[in-house]
Amino acid sequence: MNELADDLCEVIVTAPDAEWLGALARQLIETRLCASAHVVAPVRAIYEWQGTVEDVVEARAFLRARRTALETIVKVVTARHPYEVPNVTAIPIIGGNSDYLAWVREATTDPA
């Protein structure tokens, strides 16, 4: 059954190292800010930074969380992240398996 999930989001974080990113994801899950993470590596990142086009290998994490936790997640990630301007972005979850969505809610706390 497809359920509306406008209270949930997927947070995307990239980093230069998959092990570091996995440890960060574990911390976010242990503190109940996120329910789960998929860490994918290697990911090729091509972007312009300070006038130079960079072409590097990174890791990327996809984290399921409550939208109310997003501000806290951004603060935690940016405080620990090795990049000067880390990618921490979120997209809304518009629906999905109602049992899974309920589990995401149960596995996280509402910091609001």
Contacts in CASP RR format, 6 or more apart in sequence:
PFRMAT RR
TARGET T0000
AUTHOR 0000-0000-0000
METHOD contacts of the structure
MODEL  1
MNELADDLCEVIVTAPDAEWLGALARQLIETRLCASAHVVAPVRAIYEWQ
GTVEDVVEARAFLRARRTALETIVKVVTARHPYEVPNVTAIPIIGGNSDY
LAWVREATTDPA
1 97 0 8 1.000
1 98 0 8 1.000
2 95 0 8 1.000
2 96 0 8 1.000
2 97 0 8 1.000
2 98 0 8 1.000
3 95 0 8 1.000
3 96 0 8 1.000
3 97 0 8 1.000
3 98 0 8 1.000
3 101 0 8 1.000
4 94 0 8 1.000
4 95 0 8 1.000
5 92 0 8 1.000
5 93 0 8 1.000
5 94 0 8 1.000
5 95 0 8 1.000
5 96 0 8 1.000
5 101 0 8 1.000
6 67 0 8 1.000
6 92 0 8 1.000
6 94 0 8 1.000
7 66 0 8 1.000
7 67 0 8 1.000
7 68 0 8 1.000
7 105 0 8 1.000
8 64 0 8 1.000
8 65 0 8 1.000
8 66 0 8 1.000
8 67 0 8 1.000
8 92 0 8 1.000
8 93 0 8 1.000
8 101 0 8 1.000
8 104 0 8 1.000
8 105 0 8 1.000
9 64 0 8 1.000
9 65 0 8 1.000
9 66 0 8 1.000
9 67 0 8 1.000
9 70 0 8 1.000
9 90 0 8 1.000
9 91 0 8 1.000
9 92 0 8 1.000
9 93 0 8 1.000
10 62 0 8 1.000
10 63 0 8 1.000
10 64 0 8 1.000
10 65 0 8 1.000
10 90 0 8 1.000
10 91 0 8 1.000
10 93 0 8 1.000
11 34 0 8 1.000
11 61 0 8 1.000
11 62 0 8 1.000
11 63 0 8 1.000
11 64 0 8 1.000
11 65 0 8 1.000
11 70 0 8 1.000
11 73 0 8 1.000
11 88 0 8 1.000
11 89 0 8 1.000
11 90 0 8 1.000
12 60 0 8 1.000
12 61 0 8 1.000
12 62 0 8 1.000
12 63 0 8 1.000
12 87 0 8 1.000
12 88 0 8 1.000
12 89 0 8 1.000
12 90 0 8 1.000
12 91 0 8 1.000
13 21 0 8 1.000
13 24 0 8 1.000
13 25 0 8 1.000
13 60 0 8 1.000
13 61 0 8 1.000
13 63 0 8 1.000
13 77 0 8 1.000
13 81 0 8 1.000
13 86 0 8 1.000
13 87 0 8 1.000
13 88 0 8 1.000
14 21 0 8 1.000
14 43 0 8 1.000
14 45 0 8 1.000
14 58 0 8 1.000
14 59 0 8 1.000
14 60 0 8 1.000
14 61 0 8 1.000
14 86 0 8 1.000
14 87 0 8 1.000
15 21 0 8 1.000
15 24 0 8 1.000
15 58 0 8 1.000
15 59 0 8 1.000
15 61 0 8 1.000
15 81 0 8 1.000
15 82 0 8 1.000
15 83 0 8 1.000
15 86 0 8 1.000
16 56 0 8 1.000
16 57 0 8 1.000
16 58 0 8 1.000
16 59 0 8 1.000
16 82 0 8 1.000
16 83 0 8 1.000
17 59 0 8 1.000
17 82 0 8 1.000
18 39 0 8 1.000
18 41 0 8 1.000
18 42 0 8 1.000
18 59 0 8 1.000
20 59 0 8 1.000
20 82 0 8 1.000
21 39 0 8 1.000
21 41 0 8 1.000
21 59 0 8 1.000
21 60 0 8 1.000
21 61 0 8 1.000
22 37 0 8 1.000
22 39 0 8 1.000
22 59 0 8 1.000
22 61 0 8 1.000
24 61 0 8 1.000
24 77 0 8 1.000
24 80 0 8 1.000
24 81 0 8 1.000
25 34 0 8 1.000
25 37 0 8 1.000
25 39 0 8 1.000
25 61 0 8 1.000
25 63 0 8 1.000
26 37 0 8 1.000
27 76 0 8 1.000
28 34 0 8 1.000
28 37 0 8 1.000
28 63 0 8 1.000
28 65 0 8 1.000
28 73 0 8 1.000
28 76 0 8 1.000
28 77 0 8 1.000
29 35 0 8 1.000
29 36 0 8 1.000
29 37 0 8 1.000
29 107 0 8 1.000
32 107 0 8 1.000
32 108 0 8 1.000
32 109 0 8 1.000
33 65 0 8 1.000
33 69 0 8 1.000
33 72 0 8 1.000
33 73 0 8 1.000
33 76 0 8 1.000
33 108 0 8 1.000
33 109 0 8 1.000
33 111 0 8 1.000
34 63 0 8 1.000
34 64 0 8 1.000
34 65 0 8 1.000
34 69 0 8 1.000
34 73 0 8 1.000
34 108 0 8 1.000
35 64 0 8 1.000
35 65 0 8 1.000
35 103 0 8 1.000
35 104 0 8 1.000
35 107 0 8 1.000
35 108 0 8 1.000
36 63 0 8 1.000
36 64 0 8 1.000
36 104 0 8 1.000
36 107 0 8 1.000
37 61 0 8 1.000
37 62 0 8 1.000
37 63 0 8 1.000
37 64 0 8 1.000
38 61 0 8 1.000
38 62 0 8 1.000
39 59 0 8 1.000
39 60 0 8 1.000
39 61 0 8 1.000
40 59 0 8 1.000
40 60 0 8 1.000
40 61 0 8 1.000
40 62 0 8 1.000
41 57 0 8 1.000
41 58 0 8 1.000
41 59 0 8 1.000
41 60 0 8 1.000
42 57 0 8 1.000
42 58 0 8 1.000
42 59 0 8 1.000
43 57 0 8 1.000
43 58 0 8 1.000
43 59 0 8 1.000
43 60 0 8 1.000
44 55 0 8 1.000
44 56 0 8 1.000
44 57 0 8 1.000
44 58 0 8 1.000
45 54 0 8 1.000
45 55 0 8 1.000
45 56 0 8 1.000
45 57 0 8 1.000
45 58 0 8 1.000
46 53 0 8 1.000
46 54 0 8 1.000
46 55 0 8 1.000
47 53 0 8 1.000
47 54 0 8 1.000
48 54 0 8 1.000
63 73 0 8 1.000
64 93 0 8 1.000
64 104 0 8 1.000
65 73 0 8 1.000
65 90 0 8 1.000
65 104 0 8 1.000
65 108 0 8 1.000
66 104 0 8 1.000
66 105 0 8 1.000
66 108 0 8 1.000
66 109 0 8 1.000
66 110 0 8 1.000
67 90 0 8 1.000
67 92 0 8 1.000
68 110 0 8 1.000
68 111 0 8 1.000
68 112 0 8 1.000
69 108 0 8 1.000
69 109 0 8 1.000
69 110 0 8 1.000
69 111 0 8 1.000
70 90 0 8 1.000
72 111 0 8 1.000
73 88 0 8 1.000
74 88 0 8 1.000
77 86 0 8 1.000
77 88 0 8 1.000
78 86 0 8 1.000
78 88 0 8 1.000
81 88 0 8 1.000
93 101 0 8 1.000
95 101 0 8 1.000
END
